[in-house]
Amino acid sequence: MQDTLRECRPDDERCLDFLYWFALIYFISFVVMAQYVLVNLVVAVIMQALEDSEEEELKAEQDAEQDRGQQAPPPVEESSSSSSSSTDTDPE
């Protein structure tokens, strides 16, 4: 870059005047494009991590629902209804 940015001497026939501006535009555009790519890369990594965490959370919720569904329901106590019918005898 240093050779490109040097000023041309009046007696130098091989030196082109536009190289200074071309080099300046080239390096500025290179830096801007590189930053754009790196920012997109960082955003993509963050979005992928969020998506993975959402999938894990959804899977954990589904597993918890399946575990609850596989457990046997608690037994229904019918002793209160059967005891009331046995004690309802009419003394008459």
PyMOL Python script that loads the backbone (N, CA, C, O; Angstrom):
from pymol import cmd

cmd.read_pdbstr("""\
ATOM      1  N   MET A   1       0.825  -1.177   0.000  1.00  0.00           N
ATOM      2  CA  MET A   1       0.000   0.000   0.000  1.00  0.00           C
ATOM      3  C   MET A   1       0.880   1.256   0.000  1.00  0.00           C
ATOM      4  O   MET A   1       0.505   2.279  -0.572  1.00  0.00           O
ATOM      5  N   GLN A   2       2.002   1.178   0.616  1.00  0.00           N
ATOM      6  CA  GLN A   2       2.875   2.347   0.705  1.00  0.00           C
ATOM      7  C   GLN A   2       3.374   2.752  -0.682  1.00  0.00           C
ATOM      8  O   GLN A   2       3.490   3.942  -0.975  1.00  0.00           O
ATOM      9  N   ASP A   3       3.667   1.777  -1.531  1.00  0.00           N
ATOM     10  CA  ASP A   3       4.127   2.104  -2.880  1.00  0.00           C
ATOM     11  C   ASP A   3       3.010   2.755  -3.689  1.00  0.00           C
ATOM     12  O   ASP A   3       3.267   3.635  -4.511  1.00  0.00           O
ATOM     13  N   THR A   4       1.823   2.342  -3.467  1.00  0.00           N
ATOM     14  CA  THR A   4       0.702   2.887  -4.223  1.00  0.00           C
ATOM     15  C   THR A   4       0.371   4.302  -3.784  1.00  0.00           C
ATOM     16  O   THR A   4      -0.052   5.125  -4.596  1.00  0.00           O
ATOM     17  N   LEU A   5       0.561   4.589  -2.504  1.00  0.00           N
ATOM     18  CA  LEU A   5       0.199   5.894  -1.986  1.00  0.00           C
ATOM     19  C   LEU A   5       1.295   6.943  -2.126  1.00  0.00           C
ATOM     20  O   LEU A   5       1.097   8.099  -1.752  1.00  0.00           O
ATOM     21  N   ARG A   6       2.435   6.556  -2.654  1.00  0.00           N
ATOM     22  CA  ARG A   6       3.508   7.546  -2.812  1.00  0.00           C
ATOM     23  C   ARG A   6       3.155   8.506  -3.944  1.00  0.00           C
ATOM     24  O   ARG A   6       2.455   8.149  -4.892  1.00  0.00           O
ATOM     25  N   GLU A   7       3.636   9.680  -3.823  1.00  0.00           N
ATOM     26  CA  GLU A   7       3.366  10.677  -4.861  1.00  0.00           C
ATOM     27  C   GLU A   7       4.304  10.467  -6.045  1.00  0.00           C
ATOM     28  O   GLU A   7       5.455  10.054  -5.901  1.00  0.00           O
ATOM     29  N   CYS A   8       3.775  10.762  -7.188  1.00  0.00           N
ATOM     30  CA  CYS A   8       4.575  10.602  -8.402  1.00  0.00           C
ATOM     31  C   CYS A   8       5.559  11.762  -8.556  1.00  0.00           C
ATOM     32  O   CYS A   8       5.243  12.920  -8.284  1.00  0.00           O
ATOM     33  N   ARG A   9       6.747  11.408  -8.997  1.00  0.00           N
ATOM     34  CA  ARG A   9       7.737  12.439  -9.305  1.00  0.00           C
ATOM     35  C   ARG A   9       7.514  12.910 -10.746  1.00  0.00           C
ATOM     36  O   ARG A   9       7.060  12.140 -11.593  1.00  0.00           O
ATOM     37  N   PRO A  10       7.820  14.114 -11.005  1.00  0.00           N
ATOM     38  CA  PRO A  10       7.573  14.630 -12.372  1.00  0.00           C
ATOM     39  C   PRO A  10       8.338  13.882 -13.457  1.00  0.00           C
ATOM     40  O   PRO A  10       7.859  13.795 -14.587  1.00  0.00           O
ATOM     41  N   ASP A  11       9.502  13.347 -13.150  1.00  0.00           N
ATOM     42  CA  ASP A  11      10.302  12.670 -14.172  1.00  0.00           C
ATOM     43  C   ASP A  11      10.008  11.175 -14.277  1.00  0.00           C
ATOM     44  O   ASP A  11      10.596  10.494 -15.117  1.00  0.00           O
ATOM     45  N   ASP A  12       9.107  10.649 -13.439  1.00  0.00           N
ATOM     46  CA  ASP A  12       8.788   9.213 -13.449  1.00  0.00           C
ATOM     47  C   ASP A  12       7.678   8.947 -14.462  1.00  0.00           C
ATOM     48  O   ASP A  12       6.551   9.412 -14.295  1.00  0.00           O
ATOM     49  N   GLU A  13       8.004   8.198 -15.511  1.00  0.00           N
ATOM     50  CA  GLU A  13       7.028   7.907 -16.558  1.00  0.00           C
ATOM     51  C   GLU A  13       6.120   6.730 -16.201  1.00  0.00           C
ATOM     52  O   GLU A  13       5.009   6.624 -16.720  1.00  0.00           O
ATOM     53  N   ARG A  14       6.590   5.848 -15.319  1.00  0.00           N
ATOM     54  CA  ARG A  14       5.808   4.653 -14.979  1.00  0.00           C
ATOM     55  C   ARG A  14       4.765   4.925 -13.897  1.00  0.00           C
ATOM     56  O   ARG A  14       3.899   4.079 -13.672  1.00  0.00           O
ATOM     57  N   CYS A  15       4.812   6.026 -13.248  1.00  0.00           N
ATOM     58  CA  CYS A  15       3.885   6.353 -12.167  1.00  0.00           C
ATOM     59  C   CYS A  15       2.584   6.896 -12.750  1.00  0.00           C
ATOM     60  O   CYS A  15       2.592   7.805 -13.580  1.00  0.00           O
ATOM     61  N   LEU A  16       1.499   6.341 -12.316  1.00  0.00           N
ATOM     62  CA  LEU A  16       0.194   6.778 -12.777  1.00  0.00           C
ATOM     63  C   LEU A  16      -0.475   7.601 -11.674  1.00  0.00           C
ATOM     64  O   LEU A  16      -0.466   7.206 -10.508  1.00  0.00           O
ATOM     65  N   ASP A  17      -1.048   8.730 -12.043  1.00  0.00           N
ATOM     66  CA  ASP A  17      -1.629   9.644 -11.061  1.00  0.00           C
ATOM     67  C   ASP A  17      -2.880   9.087 -10.377  1.00  0.00           C
ATOM     68  O   ASP A  17      -3.158   9.422  -9.225  1.00  0.00           O
ATOM     69  N   PHE A  18      -3.616   8.257 -11.065  1.00  0.00           N
ATOM     70  CA  PHE A  18      -4.867   7.768 -10.488  1.00  0.00           C
ATOM     71  C   PHE A  18      -4.668   6.647  -9.465  1.00  0.00           C
ATOM     72  O   PHE A  18      -5.623   6.276  -8.782  1.00  0.00           O
ATOM     73  N   LEU A  19      -3.467   6.102  -9.339  1.00  0.00           N
ATOM     74  CA  LEU A  19      -3.235   5.005  -8.405  1.00  0.00           C
ATOM     75  C   LEU A  19      -3.491   5.417  -6.955  1.00  0.00           C
ATOM     76  O   LEU A  19      -3.937   4.594  -6.155  1.00  0.00           O
ATOM     77  N   TYR A  20      -3.222   6.650  -6.611  1.00  0.00           N
ATOM     78  CA  TYR A  20      -3.449   7.123  -5.255  1.00  0.00           C
ATOM     79  C   TYR A  20      -4.939   7.014  -4.906  1.00  0.00           C
ATOM     80  O   TYR A  20      -5.298   6.491  -3.851  1.00  0.00           O
ATOM     81  N   TRP A  21      -5.784   7.500  -5.783  1.00  0.00           N
ATOM     82  CA  TRP A  21      -7.227   7.453  -5.519  1.00  0.00           C
ATOM     83  C   TRP A  21      -7.771   6.034  -5.624  1.00  0.00           C
ATOM     84  O   TRP A  21      -8.654   5.639  -4.862  1.00  0.00           O
ATOM     85  N   PHE A  22      -7.248   5.284  -6.558  1.00  0.00           N
ATOM     86  CA  PHE A  22      -7.690   3.900  -6.691  1.00  0.00           C
ATOM     87  C   PHE A  22      -7.355   3.098  -5.433  1.00  0.00           C
ATOM     88  O   PHE A  22      -8.191   2.337  -4.946  1.00  0.00           O
ATOM     89  N   ALA A  23      -6.165   3.257  -4.915  1.00  0.00           N
ATOM     90  CA  ALA A  23      -5.756   2.541  -3.698  1.00  0.00           C
ATOM     91  C   ALA A  23      -6.605   2.967  -2.502  1.00  0.00           C
ATOM     92  O   ALA A  23      -7.009   2.132  -1.693  1.00  0.00           O
ATOM     93  N   LEU A  24      -6.867   4.242  -2.398  1.00  0.00           N
ATOM     94  CA  LEU A  24      -7.674   4.747  -1.293  1.00  0.00           C
ATOM     95  C   LEU A  24      -9.093   4.175  -1.342  1.00  0.00           C
ATOM     96  O   LEU A  24      -9.609   3.711  -0.325  1.00  0.00           O
ATOM     97  N   ILE A  25      -9.712   4.205  -2.494  1.00  0.00           N
ATOM     98  CA  ILE A  25     -11.064   3.659  -2.645  1.00  0.00           C
ATOM     99  C   ILE A  25     -11.067   2.158  -2.417  1.00  0.00           C
ATOM    100  O   ILE A  25     -11.971   1.627  -1.771  1.00  0.00           O
ATOM    101  N   TYR A  26     -10.063   1.472  -2.944  1.00  0.00           N
ATOM    102  CA  TYR A  26      -9.985   0.023  -2.789  1.00  0.00           C
ATOM    103  C   TYR A  26      -9.887  -0.374  -1.314  1.00  0.00           C
ATOM    104  O   TYR A  26     -10.643  -1.236  -0.867  1.00  0.00           O
ATOM    105  N   PHE A  27      -8.998   0.218  -0.568  1.00  0.00           N
ATOM    106  CA  PHE A  27      -8.804  -0.183   0.825  1.00  0.00           C
ATOM    107  C   PHE A  27      -9.975   0.213   1.717  1.00  0.00           C
ATOM    108  O   PHE A  27     -10.322  -0.520   2.644  1.00  0.00           O
ATOM    109  N   ILE A  28     -10.586   1.363   1.446  1.00  0.00           N
ATOM    110  CA  ILE A  28     -11.768   1.744   2.228  1.00  0.00           C
ATOM    111  C   ILE A  28     -12.912   0.775   1.947  1.00  0.00           C
ATOM    112  O   ILE A  28     -13.589   0.337   2.877  1.00  0.00           O
ATOM    113  N   SER A  29     -13.137   0.436   0.683  1.00  0.00           N
ATOM    114  CA  SER A  29     -14.207  -0.510   0.362  1.00  0.00           C
ATOM    115  C   SER A  29     -13.896  -1.901   0.920  1.00  0.00           C
ATOM    116  O   SER A  29     -14.807  -2.608   1.353  1.00  0.00           O
ATOM    117  N   PHE A  30     -12.635  -2.296   0.916  1.00  0.00           N
ATOM    118  CA  PHE A  30     -12.251  -3.594   1.475  1.00  0.00           C
ATOM    119  C   PHE A  30     -12.563  -3.657   2.970  1.00  0.00           C
ATOM    120  O   PHE A  30     -13.105  -4.652   3.452  1.00  0.00           O
ATOM    121  N   VAL A  31     -12.223  -2.604   3.698  1.00  0.00           N
ATOM    122  CA  VAL A  31     -12.473  -2.576   5.140  1.00  0.00           C
ATOM    123  C   VAL A  31     -13.970  -2.598   5.428  1.00  0.00           C
ATOM    124  O   VAL A  31     -14.418  -3.316   6.322  1.00  0.00           O
ATOM    125  N   VAL A  32     -14.740  -1.824   4.683  1.00  0.00           N
ATOM    126  CA  VAL A  32     -16.192  -1.779   4.895  1.00  0.00           C
ATOM    127  C   VAL A  32     -16.809  -3.141   4.597  1.00  0.00           C
ATOM    128  O   VAL A  32     -17.638  -3.622   5.368  1.00  0.00           O
ATOM    129  N   MET A  33     -16.422  -3.761   3.505  1.00  0.00           N
ATOM    130  CA  MET A  33     -16.968  -5.085   3.151  1.00  0.00           C
ATOM    131  C   MET A  33     -16.568  -6.141   4.179  1.00  0.00           C
ATOM    132  O   MET A  33     -17.390  -6.981   4.544  1.00  0.00           O
ATOM    133  N   ALA A  34     -15.346  -6.115   4.641  1.00  0.00           N
ATOM    134  CA  ALA A  34     -14.901  -7.080   5.641  1.00  0.00           C
ATOM    135  C   ALA A  34     -15.688  -6.914   6.938  1.00  0.00           C
ATOM    136  O   ALA A  34     -16.068  -7.906   7.560  1.00  0.00           O
ATOM    137  N   GLN A  35     -15.934  -5.673   7.350  1.00  0.00           N
ATOM    138  CA  GLN A  35     -16.728  -5.441   8.559  1.00  0.00           C
ATOM    139  C   GLN A  35     -18.159  -5.923   8.360  1.00  0.00           C
ATOM    140  O   GLN A  35     -18.751  -6.485   9.282  1.00  0.00           O
ATOM    141  N   TYR A  36     -18.717  -5.716   7.188  1.00  0.00           N
ATOM    142  CA  TYR A  36     -20.071  -6.175   6.881  1.00  0.00           C
ATOM    143  C   TYR A  36     -20.164  -7.700   6.996  1.00  0.00           C
ATOM    144  O   TYR A  36     -21.104  -8.231   7.587  1.00  0.00           O
ATOM    145  N   VAL A  37     -19.196  -8.381   6.434  1.00  0.00           N
ATOM    146  CA  VAL A  37     -19.184  -9.846   6.497  1.00  0.00           C
ATOM    147  C   VAL A  37     -19.045 -10.321   7.942  1.00  0.00           C
ATOM    148  O   VAL A  37     -19.748 -11.242   8.359  1.00  0.00           O
ATOM    149  N   LEU A  38     -18.159  -9.711   8.700  1.00  0.00           N
ATOM    150  CA  LEU A  38     -17.963 -10.133  10.089  1.00  0.00           C
ATOM    151  C   LEU A  38     -19.189  -9.855  10.950  1.00  0.00           C
ATOM    152  O   LEU A  38     -19.531 -10.669  11.807  1.00  0.00           O
ATOM    153  N   VAL A  39     -19.856  -8.729  10.742  1.00  0.00           N
ATOM    154  CA  VAL A  39     -21.081  -8.434  11.494  1.00  0.00           C
ATOM    155  C   VAL A  39     -22.159  -9.446  11.142  1.00  0.00           C
ATOM    156  O   VAL A  39     -22.870  -9.918  12.029  1.00  0.00           O
ATOM    157  N   ASN A  40     -22.296  -9.786   9.874  1.00  0.00           N
ATOM    158  CA  ASN A  40     -23.278 -10.802   9.476  1.00  0.00           C
ATOM    159  C   ASN A  40     -22.948 -12.153  10.084  1.00  0.00           C
ATOM    160  O   ASN A  40     -23.852 -12.894  10.468  1.00  0.00           O
ATOM    161  N   LEU A  41     -21.693 -12.477  10.177  1.00  0.00           N
ATOM    162  CA  LEU A  41     -21.280 -13.736  10.785  1.00  0.00           C
ATOM    163  C   LEU A  41     -21.658 -13.775  12.268  1.00  0.00           C
ATOM    164  O   LEU A  41     -22.169 -14.785  12.753  1.00  0.00           O
ATOM    165  N   VAL A  42     -21.412 -12.691  12.975  1.00  0.00           N
ATOM    166  CA  VAL A  42     -21.752 -12.619  14.398  1.00  0.00           C
ATOM    167  C   VAL A  42     -23.264 -12.722  14.589  1.00  0.00           C
ATOM    168  O   VAL A  42     -23.731 -13.437  15.476  1.00  0.00           O
ATOM    169  N   VAL A  43     -24.019 -12.021  13.774  1.00  0.00           N
ATOM    170  CA  VAL A  43     -25.481 -12.075  13.868  1.00  0.00           C
ATOM    171  C   VAL A  43     -25.978 -13.486  13.569  1.00  0.00           C
ATOM    172  O   VAL A  43     -26.889 -13.968  14.243  1.00  0.00           O
ATOM    173  N   ALA A  44     -25.408 -14.146  12.591  1.00  0.00           N
ATOM    174  CA  ALA A  44     -25.814 -15.514  12.253  1.00  0.00           C
ATOM    175  C   ALA A  44     -25.532 -16.476  13.407  1.00  0.00           C
ATOM    176  O   ALA A  44     -26.350 -17.349  13.694  1.00  0.00           O
ATOM    177  N   VAL A  45     -24.401 -16.327  14.061  1.00  0.00           N
ATOM    178  CA  VAL A  45     -24.064 -17.196  15.197  1.00  0.00           C
ATOM    179  C   VAL A  45     -25.037 -16.961  16.347  1.00  0.00           C
ATOM    180  O   VAL A  45     -25.486 -17.916  16.980  1.00  0.00           O
ATOM    181  N   ILE A  46     -25.364 -15.709  16.622  1.00  0.00           N
ATOM    182  CA  ILE A  46     -26.309 -15.402  17.704  1.00  0.00           C
ATOM    183  C   ILE A  46     -27.691 -15.959  17.382  1.00  0.00           C
ATOM    184  O   ILE A  46     -28.343 -16.540  18.250  1.00  0.00           O
ATOM    185  N   MET A  47     -28.136 -15.787  16.150  1.00  0.00           N
ATOM    186  CA  MET A  47     -29.459 -16.312  15.761  1.00  0.00           C
ATOM    187  C   MET A  47     -29.490 -17.830  15.845  1.00  0.00           C
ATOM    188  O   MET A  47     -30.495 -18.397  16.272  1.00  0.00           O
ATOM    189  N   GLN A  48     -28.424 -18.495  15.451  1.00  0.00           N
ATOM    190  CA  GLN A  48     -28.360 -19.952  15.528  1.00  0.00           C
ATOM    191  C   GLN A  48     -28.401 -20.417  16.970  1.00  0.00           C
ATOM    192  O   GLN A  48     -29.059 -21.411  17.277  1.00  0.00           O
ATOM    193  N   ALA A  49     -27.714 -19.722  17.857  1.00  0.00           N
ATOM    194  CA  ALA A  49     -27.733 -20.087  19.276  1.00  0.00           C
ATOM    195  C   ALA A  49     -29.128 -19.909  19.865  1.00  0.00           C
ATOM    196  O   ALA A  49     -29.575 -20.747  20.648  1.00  0.00           O
ATOM    197  N   LEU A  50     -29.817 -18.841  19.504  1.00  0.00           N
ATOM    198  CA  LEU A  50     -31.188 -18.638  19.981  1.00  0.00           C
ATOM    199  C   LEU A  50     -32.125 -19.714  19.455  1.00  0.00           C
ATOM    200  O   LEU A  50     -32.977 -20.211  20.192  1.00  0.00           O
ATOM    201  N   GLU A  51     -31.975 -20.072  18.207  1.00  0.00           N
ATOM    202  CA  GLU A  51     -32.814 -21.111  17.613  1.00  0.00           C
ATOM    203  C   GLU A  51     -32.566 -22.454  18.295  1.00  0.00           C
ATOM    204  O   GLU A  51     -33.511 -23.191  18.579  1.00  0.00           O
ATOM    205  N   ASP A  52     -31.304 -22.774  18.556  1.00  0.00           N
ATOM    206  CA  ASP A  52     -30.985 -24.031  19.236  1.00  0.00           C
ATOM    207  C   ASP A  52     -31.561 -24.065  20.648  1.00  0.00           C
ATOM    208  O   ASP A  52     -32.062 -25.100  21.086  1.00  0.00           O
ATOM    209  N   SER A  53     -31.495 -22.948  21.361  1.00  0.00           N
ATOM    210  CA  SER A  53     -32.035 -22.923  22.726  1.00  0.00           C
ATOM    211  C   SER A  53     -33.548 -23.066  22.713  1.00  0.00           C
ATOM    212  O   SER A  53     -34.107 -23.712  23.600  1.00  0.00           O
ATOM    213  N   GLU A  54     -34.226 -22.480  21.730  1.00  0.00           N
ATOM    214  CA  GLU A  54     -35.678 -22.633  21.623  1.00  0.00           C
ATOM    215  C   GLU A  54     -36.050 -24.081  21.334  1.00  0.00           C
ATOM    216  O   GLU A  54     -37.013 -24.601  21.897  1.00  0.00           O
ATOM    217  N   GLU A  55     -35.285 -24.737  20.454  1.00  0.00           N
ATOM    218  CA  GLU A  55     -35.552 -26.137  20.147  1.00  0.00           C
ATOM    219  C   GLU A  55     -35.347 -27.019  21.380  1.00  0.00           C
ATOM    220  O   GLU A  55     -36.139 -27.928  21.628  1.00  0.00           O
ATOM    221  N   GLU A  56     -34.294 -26.757  22.149  1.00  0.00           N
ATOM    222  CA  GLU A  56     -34.049 -27.534  23.358  1.00  0.00           C
ATOM    223  C   GLU A  56     -35.158 -27.325  24.386  1.00  0.00           C
ATOM    224  O   GLU A  56     -35.579 -28.272  25.052  1.00  0.00           O
ATOM    225  N   GLU A  57     -35.626 -26.099  24.513  1.00  0.00           N
ATOM    226  CA  GLU A  57     -36.700 -25.800  25.459  1.00  0.00           C
ATOM    227  C   GLU A  57     -37.988 -26.498  25.042  1.00  0.00           C
ATOM    228  O   GLU A  57     -38.693 -27.053  25.885  1.00  0.00           O
ATOM    229  N   LEU A  58     -38.301 -26.476  23.757  1.00  0.00           N
ATOM    230  CA  LEU A  58     -39.497 -27.147  23.257  1.00  0.00           C
ATOM    231  C   LEU A  58     -39.401 -28.649  23.469  1.00  0.00           C
ATOM    232  O   LEU A  58     -40.381 -29.289  23.852  1.00  0.00           O
ATOM    233  N   LYS A  59     -38.228 -29.213  23.222  1.00  0.00           N
ATOM    234  CA  LYS A  59     -38.036 -30.649  23.412  1.00  0.00           C
ATOM    235  C   LYS A  59     -38.173 -31.015  24.890  1.00  0.00           C
ATOM    236  O   LYS A  59     -38.757 -32.048  25.218  1.00  0.00           O
ATOM    237  N   ALA A  60     -37.645 -30.184  25.777  1.00  0.00           N
ATOM    238  CA  ALA A  60     -37.759 -30.443  27.211  1.00  0.00           C
ATOM    239  C   ALA A  60     -39.217 -30.386  27.653  1.00  0.00           C
ATOM    240  O   ALA A  60     -39.641 -31.195  28.479  1.00  0.00           O
ATOM    241  N   GLU A  61     -39.988 -29.449  27.120  1.00  0.00           N
ATOM    242  CA  GLU A  61     -41.407 -29.365  27.451  1.00  0.00           C
ATOM    243  C   GLU A  61     -42.151 -30.593  26.948  1.00  0.00           C
ATOM    244  O   GLU A  61     -43.009 -31.127  27.651  1.00  0.00           O
ATOM    245  N   GLN A  62     -41.836 -31.046  25.746  1.00  0.00           N
ATOM    246  CA  GLN A  62     -42.488 -32.237  25.193  1.00  0.00           C
ATOM    247  C   GLN A  62     -42.137 -33.472  26.014  1.00  0.00           C
ATOM    248  O   GLN A  62     -42.999 -34.313  26.268  1.00  0.00           O
ATOM    249  N   ASP A  63     -40.883 -33.589  26.430  1.00  0.00           N
ATOM    250  CA  ASP A  63     -40.474 -34.722  27.258  1.00  0.00           C
ATOM    251  C   ASP A  63     -41.190 -34.696  28.599  1.00  0.00           C
ATOM    252  O   ASP A  63     -41.594 -35.743  29.106  1.00  0.00           O
ATOM    253  N   ALA A  64     -41.353 -33.515  29.178  1.00  0.00           N
ATOM    254  CA  ALA A  64     -42.045 -33.395  30.461  1.00  0.00           C
ATOM    255  C   ALA A  64     -43.512 -33.779  30.311  1.00  0.00           C
ATOM    256  O   ALA A  64     -44.069 -34.419  31.202  1.00  0.00           O
ATOM    257  N   GLU A  65     -44.145 -33.407  29.211  1.00  0.00           N
ATOM    258  CA  GLU A  65     -45.542 -33.771  28.976  1.00  0.00           C
ATOM    259  C   GLU A  65     -45.670 -35.272  28.782  1.00  0.00           C
ATOM    260  O   GLU A  65     -46.627 -35.877  29.266  1.00  0.00           O
ATOM    261  N   GLN A  66     -44.724 -35.879  28.083  1.00  0.00           N
ATOM    262  CA  GLN A  66     -44.757 -37.326  27.879  1.00  0.00           C
ATOM    263  C   GLN A  66     -44.570 -38.059  29.205  1.00  0.00           C
ATOM    264  O   GLN A  66     -45.229 -39.068  29.453  1.00  0.00           O
ATOM    265  N   ASP A  67     -43.682 -37.561  30.052  1.00  0.00           N
ATOM    266  CA  ASP A  67     -43.460 -38.185  31.351  1.00  0.00           C
ATOM    267  C   ASP A  67     -44.718 -38.108  32.204  1.00  0.00           C
ATOM    268  O   ASP A  67     -45.059 -39.069  32.892  1.00  0.00           O
ATOM    269  N   ARG A  68     -45.403 -36.983  32.165  1.00  0.00           N
ATOM    270  CA  ARG A  68     -46.651 -36.846  32.915  1.00  0.00           C
ATOM    271  C   ARG A  68     -47.730 -37.757  32.358  1.00  0.00           C
ATOM    272  O   ARG A  68     -48.542 -38.288  33.116  1.00  0.00           O
ATOM    273  N   GLY A  69     -47.752 -37.943  31.061  1.00  0.00           N
ATOM    274  CA  GLY A  69     -48.754 -38.794  30.428  1.00  0.00           C
ATOM    275  C   GLY A  69     -48.507 -40.272  30.691  1.00  0.00           C
ATOM    276  O   GLY A  69     -49.464 -41.045  30.724  1.00  0.00           O
ATOM    277  N   GLN A  70     -47.274 -40.690  30.878  1.00  0.00           N
ATOM    278  CA  GLN A  70     -46.943 -42.089  31.107  1.00  0.00           C
ATOM    279  C   GLN A  70     -47.156 -42.503  32.548  1.00  0.00           C
ATOM    280  O   GLN A  70     -47.316 -43.693  32.821  1.00  0.00           O
ATOM    281  N   GLN A  71     -47.164 -41.575  33.469  1.00  0.00           N
ATOM    282  CA  GLN A  71     -47.385 -41.920  34.869  1.00  0.00           C
ATOM    283  C   GLN A  71     -48.837 -42.329  35.052  1.00  0.00           C
ATOM    284  O   GLN A  71     -49.743 -41.754  34.449  1.00  0.00           O
ATOM    285  N   ALA A  72     -49.039 -43.333  35.893  1.00  0.00           N
ATOM    286  CA  ALA A  72     -50.399 -43.805  36.157  1.00  0.00           C
ATOM    287  C   ALA A  72     -51.135 -42.756  36.967  1.00  0.00           C
ATOM    288  O   ALA A  72     -50.562 -42.155  37.876  1.00  0.00           O
ATOM    289  N   PRO A  73     -52.404 -42.531  36.643  1.00  0.00           N
ATOM    290  CA  PRO A  73     -53.157 -41.562  37.423  1.00  0.00           C
ATOM    291  C   PRO A  73     -53.369 -42.082  38.837  1.00  0.00           C
ATOM    292  O   PRO A  73     -53.419 -43.296  39.039  1.00  0.00           O
ATOM    293  N   PRO A  74     -53.493 -41.214  39.801  1.00  0.00           N
ATOM    294  CA  PRO A  74     -53.685 -41.682  41.177  1.00  0.00           C
ATOM    295  C   PRO A  74     -55.006 -42.443  41.288  1.00  0.00           C
ATOM    296  O   PRO A  74     -55.991 -42.092  40.637  1.00  0.00           O
ATOM    297  N   PRO A  75     -55.017 -43.483  42.113  1.00  0.00           N
ATOM    298  CA  PRO A  75     -56.254 -44.292  42.230  1.00  0.00           C
ATOM    299  C   PRO A  75     -57.381 -43.452  42.814  1.00  0.00           C
ATOM    300  O   PRO A  75     -57.172 -42.620  43.696  1.00  0.00           O
ATOM    301  N   VAL A  76     -58.573 -43.693  42.302  1.00  0.00           N
ATOM    302  CA  VAL A  76     -59.749 -42.975  42.769  1.00  0.00           C
ATOM    303  C   VAL A  76     -60.268 -43.687  44.011  1.00  0.00           C
ATOM    304  O   VAL A  76     -60.502 -44.895  43.990  1.00  0.00           O
ATOM    305  N   GLU A  77     -60.443 -42.945  45.077  1.00  0.00           N
ATOM    306  CA  GLU A  77     -60.919 -43.536  46.321  1.00  0.00           C
ATOM    307  C   GLU A  77     -62.439 -43.563  46.314  1.00  0.00           C
ATOM    308  O   GLU A  77     -63.089 -42.519  46.273  1.00  0.00           O
ATOM    309  N   GLU A  78     -62.985 -44.742  46.355  1.00  0.00           N
ATOM    310  CA  GLU A  78     -64.431 -44.899  46.384  1.00  0.00           C
ATOM    311  C   GLU A  78     -64.898 -45.296  47.776  1.00  0.00           C
ATOM    312  O   GLU A  78     -66.072 -45.609  47.973  1.00  0.00           O
ATOM    313  N   SER A  79     -64.005 -45.285  48.723  1.00  0.00           N
ATOM    314  CA  SER A  79     -64.362 -45.708  50.081  1.00  0.00           C
ATOM    315  C   SER A  79     -65.374 -44.763  50.715  1.00  0.00           C
ATOM    316  O   SER A  79     -66.196 -45.205  51.518  1.00  0.00           O
ATOM    317  N   SER A  80     -65.339 -43.494  50.383  1.00  0.00           N
ATOM    318  CA  SER A  80     -66.281 -42.550  50.970  1.00  0.00           C
ATOM    319  C   SER A  80     -67.699 -42.811  50.472  1.00  0.00           C
ATOM    320  O   SER A  80     -68.652 -42.663  51.236  1.00  0.00           O
ATOM    321  N   SER A  81     -67.855 -43.191  49.223  1.00  0.00           N
ATOM    322  CA  SER A  81     -69.198 -43.464  48.709  1.00  0.00           C
ATOM    323  C   SER A  81     -69.703 -44.816  49.178  1.00  0.00           C
ATOM    324  O   SER A  81     -70.898 -44.961  49.432  1.00  0.00           O
ATOM    325  N   SER A  82     -68.837 -45.807  49.301  1.00  0.00           N
ATOM    326  CA  SER A  82     -69.273 -47.130  49.749  1.00  0.00           C
ATOM    327  C   SER A  82     -69.553 -47.129  51.244  1.00  0.00           C
ATOM    328  O   SER A  82     -70.443 -47.851  51.692  1.00  0.00           O
ATOM    329  N   SER A  83     -68.832 -46.352  52.022  1.00  0.00           N
ATOM    330  CA  SER A  83     -69.065 -46.317  53.457  1.00  0.00           C
ATOM    331  C   SER A  83     -70.368 -45.596  53.772  1.00  0.00           C
ATOM    332  O   SER A  83     -71.039 -45.931  54.748  1.00  0.00           O
ATOM    333  N   SER A  84     -70.727 -44.629  52.976  1.00  0.00           N
ATOM    334  CA  SER A  84     -71.974 -43.922  53.231  1.00  0.00           C
ATOM    335  C   SER A  84     -73.166 -44.796  52.886  1.00  0.00           C
ATOM    336  O   SER A  84     -74.216 -44.666  53.517  1.00  0.00           O
ATOM    337  N   SER A  85     -73.043 -45.679  51.913  1.00  0.00           N
ATOM    338  CA  SER A  85     -74.163 -46.536  51.553  1.00  0.00           C
ATOM    339  C   SER A  85     -74.335 -47.648  52.577  1.00  0.00           C
ATOM    340  O   SER A  85     -75.457 -48.110  52.785  1.00  0.00           O
ATOM    341  N   SER A  86     -73.289 -48.081  53.205  1.00  0.00           N
ATOM    342  CA  SER A  86     -73.408 -49.145  54.218  1.00  0.00           C
ATOM    343  C   SER A  86     -73.939 -48.597  55.530  1.00  0.00           C
ATOM    344  O   SER A  86     -74.517 -49.351  56.312  1.00  0.00           O
ATOM    345  N   THR A  87     -73.765 -47.339  55.791  1.00  0.00           N
ATOM    346  CA  THR A  87     -74.241 -46.765  57.042  1.00  0.00           C
ATOM    347  C   THR A  87     -75.643 -46.199  56.922  1.00  0.00           C
ATOM    348  O   THR A  87     -76.223 -45.760  57.915  1.00  0.00           O
ATOM    349  N   ASP A  88     -76.184 -46.204  55.732  1.00  0.00           N
ATOM    350  CA  ASP A  88     -77.518 -45.674  55.522  1.00  0.00           C
ATOM    351  C   ASP A  88     -78.581 -46.780  55.690  1.00  0.00           C
ATOM    352  O   ASP A  88     -79.460 -46.925  54.841  1.00  0.00           O
ATOM    353  N   THR A  89     -78.507 -47.496  56.698  1.00  0.00           N
ATOM    354  CA  THR A  89     -79.532 -48.529  56.938  1.00  0.00           C
ATOM    355  C   THR A  89     -80.673 -47.920  57.730  1.00  0.00           C
ATOM    356  O   THR A  89     -80.468 -47.130  58.652  1.00  0.00           O
ATOM    357  N   ASP A  90     -81.833 -48.295  57.363  1.00  0.00           N
ATOM    358  CA  ASP A  90     -83.048 -47.764  58.005  1.00  0.00           C
ATOM    359  C   ASP A  90     -83.413 -48.647  59.198  1.00  0.00           C
ATOM    360  O   ASP A  90     -83.650 -49.843  59.026  1.00  0.00           O
ATOM    361  N   PRO A  91     -83.460 -48.085  60.392  1.00  0.00           N
ATOM    362  CA  PRO A  91     -83.780 -48.923  61.551  1.00  0.00           C
ATOM    363  C   PRO A  91     -85.248 -49.343  61.564  1.00  0.00           C
ATOM    364  O   PRO A  91     -85.584 -50.239  62.338  1.00  0.00           O
ATOM    365  N   GLU A  92     -86.089 -48.802  60.817  1.00  0.00           N
ATOM    366  CA  GLU A  92     -87.502 -49.149  60.852  1.00  0.00           C
ATOM    367  C   GLU A  92     -87.772 -50.422  60.215  1.00  0.00           C
ATOM    368  O   GLU A  92     -88.923 -50.854  60.163  1.00  0.00           O
TER     369      GLU A  92
END
""", "prot")
cmd.dss("prot")
cmd.show_as("cartoon", "prot")
cmd.util.cbc("prot")
cmd.orient("prot")
